[in-house]
């Protein structure tokens, strides 16, 4: 999806594209609907990305699909000629991208937006029970006969330290 920025003027240019982001976590094509408009010192790209994630649940490891509808708002500016010293970005600079040529590939930019917005710990269902920590059985499909730890599992060591310091529960 290449755009010639020379063809974009003060009036918004409507964009409606379907593309393949070429990501294993995205199933099928992704649609972008939005516009690009010339602003002071650059361009503003706004719109929405719609598609389908194919993810593995972080609790039970089963594969599942999840639709996404992502808002996009990016400011595109020409790369400055001088090199600025490194500094922390201000909040209003987080959506800023630089370009070198007046023909830009927004497909790569939109692909990055999909990756950045992927869930960090995807869950197939809010009620997902996950895997048994002892035998590995998917508890959503079948109960196992393992005894559940009543002592708190991984937190039991901290509970014993708390008891030793503060006494009681």
Secondary structure, 3 states (H helix, E strand, C coil): CEEEHHHCCCCCEEEEEEECCCCCCECCCEEEEEEEEEECCEEEEEEEEEEEEEEECCCCCCEEEEEEEEEEEEEEEECCCCCCCCCCCCHHHCCEEEECCCEEEHHHHHHHHHHHCCCCCCCCCCCCCCECCCCCCECCCCCCCCCCCCCCHHHHHHHHHHHHHHCCC
